[in-house]
Amino acid sequence: MEYVVIFEKCGNNYGAYVRDLPGCAVVGATLEEVRTLIAEAIAFHIEGLQAAGEVVPRPSAKLPVQSASEVSAALIEASQ
């Protein structure tokens, strides 16, 4: 499954979150670090949902509209 990830430049750092997985977010010093961290966070988030017996939300099929130069989006493969 591929989830849409929103990347943002936040001052001197970068952040990323997954709209389809509420609470799945990371912050890091570089965009490359954030890409690694969010991929790990997605896997961890899904594992936690499964362990708790909860439903894992399906990825949405739409990419968000980009409205600012500090914001970008990408599809990240969820490893399970």
ABEGO torsion letter per residue (X at the ends): XBBBBBBBBBEABBBBBBAABBGBBBBBABAAAAAAAAAAAAAAAAAAAAAAGBBBBBBBABBBBBABAABBBBBBBBBX
